[in-house]
Amino acid sequence: RICKKQTKVIMAGRGISMDNIEFSSLFANYDLPIECFVFLGEVEDIASFYSKINLLVSSSISEGFPNVVVEAMSFGIPCLVTNVGESSAIVGDFGWVVPSNDSFQLLQQLSLIEKLSFDDLRIIGEKARIRVFEKYSVSIVVEKYERLYAMLLLNNLI
């Protein structure tokens, strides 16, 4: 079997290895084409990782504030996320959101994204990068916390 359009799925994170029995059994159980996947395990060089991908998929079923989505967007990587926690608010109009725990819709959206050109993805990624710096840069977050603390102090809540 050959990966569609030479697509490779790069997977990273703790336990993402064929040495992990639970993880590797998924490939056997679902007859997944292993040649289409690259398993990195835990990644220390984040910049190098983001330089190798064109899209980040966060398929979480539970999440608060997914730092990985903000990180990817800060590197100009568009994101496909599940609608958990703040994921939808983070990507805004510059990514894609599907319901959590719905692999069918996730795959449908991936097949639509796969039809986009590299330039289309790059443009969306650049808009995502700008969005993340406008909404989630350290200075913006500090300013929001300062306003929150000032309001709490003013109302004698702390």
PEHUUR-V677131 format. One record per residue. N is the residue number from 1. RES is the residue in one letter. PSI is psi in whole degrees, 0 to 359 (NA if undefined). OMEGA is omega as a letter, one per 40 degrees, with the letter a starting at -180 (999 if undefined). BURIAL is # if it has 16 or more other C-alpha atoms within 10 Angstrom, else .. Layout:
BEGIN
{{N;RES;PSI;OMEGA;BURIAL} {N;RES;PSI;OMEGA;BURIAL}}
END
This chain:
BEGIN
{{1;R;148;i;.} {2;I;143;i;.} {3;C;139;i;.} {4;K;129;i;.} {5;K;34;i;.} {6;Q;24;a;.} {7;T;136;i;.} {8;K;137;i;.} {9;V;114;i;#} {10;I;120;a;#} {11;M;135;a;#} {12;A;151;i;.} {13;G;166;i;.} {14;R;130;i;.} {15;G;359;i;#} {16;I;86;a;#} {17;S;148;i;#} {18;M;350;i;.} {19;D;341;i;.} {20;N;111;a;.} {21;I;314;a;.} {22;E;316;a;.} {23;F;310;a;.} {24;S;332;i;.} {25;S;333;i;.} {26;L;321;a;.} {27;F;322;i;.} {28;A;316;a;.} {29;N;325;a;.} {30;Y;7;i;.} {31;D;49;a;.} {32;L;142;a;.} {33;P;96;a;.} {34;I;334;a;#} {35;E;348;i;.} {36;C;359;a;.} {37;F;147;i;.} {38;V;127;a;.} {39;F;118;a;.} {40;L;344;a;.} {41;G;208;i;.} {42;E;138;a;.} {43;V;128;i;.} {44;E;324;a;.} {45;D;85;a;.} {46;I;318;a;.} {47;A;318;i;.} {48;S;319;i;.} {49;F;310;a;.} {50;Y;335;i;#} {51;S;347;a;.} {52;K;353;a;.} {53;I;156;i;.} {54;N;345;a;.} {55;L;139;i;#} {56;L;132;i;#} {57;V;121;i;#} {58;S;105;a;#} {59;S;35;a;#} {60;S;147;i;#} {61;I;350;i;.} {62;S;132;a;.} {63;E;146;i;.} {64;G;275;i;.} {65;F;104;a;.} {66;P;97;i;#} {67;N;326;a;.} {68;V;326;i;.} {69;V;315;i;#} {70;V;317;i;#} {71;E;309;a;#} {72;A;313;a;#} {73;M;325;i;#} {74;S;339;i;#} {75;F;6;i;#} {76;G;25;i;#} {77;I;120;i;#} {78;P;156;a;#} {79;C;142;i;#} {80;L;120;a;#} {81;V;158;i;#} {82;T;154;a;#} {83;N;73;i;#} {84;V;149;i;#} {85;G;227;a;.} {86;E;8;a;.} {87;S;311;a;#} {88;S;317;a;#} {89;A;325;a;.} {90;I;309;a;#} {91;V;331;i;#} {92;G;229;a;.} {93;D;5;a;.} {94;F;44;i;#} {95;G;192;a;#} {96;W;143;a;#} {97;V;132;i;#} {98;V;159;i;#} {99;P;148;i;#} {100;S;154;i;#} {101;N;30;i;.} {102;D;83;a;.} {103;S;331;i;.} {104;F;311;i;.} {105;Q;326;i;.} {106;L;313;i;#} {107;L;322;i;.} {108;Q;313;a;.} {109;Q;320;i;.} {110;L;320;i;.} {111;S;328;i;.} {112;L;318;i;.} {113;I;323;a;.} {114;E;337;i;.} {115;K;346;i;.} {116;L;150;i;.} {117;S;163;i;.} {118;F;321;i;.} {119;D;320;i;.} {120;D;314;i;.} {121;L;320;i;#} {122;R;319;i;#} {123;I;315;i;#} {124;I;318;i;#} {125;G;321;i;#} {126;E;319;i;#} {127;K;323;i;#} {128;A;318;i;#} {129;R;315;i;#} {130;I;316;i;#} {131;R;313;a;#} {132;V;321;i;#} {133;F;330;i;.} {134;E;329;a;.} {135;K;334;a;.} {136;Y;16;i;#} {137;S;160;a;.} {138;V;317;a;.} {139;S;322;i;.} {140;I;315;a;.} {141;V;318;i;.} {142;V;316;i;.} {143;E;318;i;.} {144;K;318;i;.} {145;Y;320;i;.} {146;E;318;i;.} {147;R;319;i;.} {148;L;312;a;.} {149;Y;321;i;.} {150;A;318;i;.} {151;M;318;i;.} {152;L;317;i;.} {153;L;316;a;.} {154;L;324;a;.} {155;N;13;i;.} {156;N;41;i;.} {157;L;352;i;.} {158;I;NA;999;.}}
END
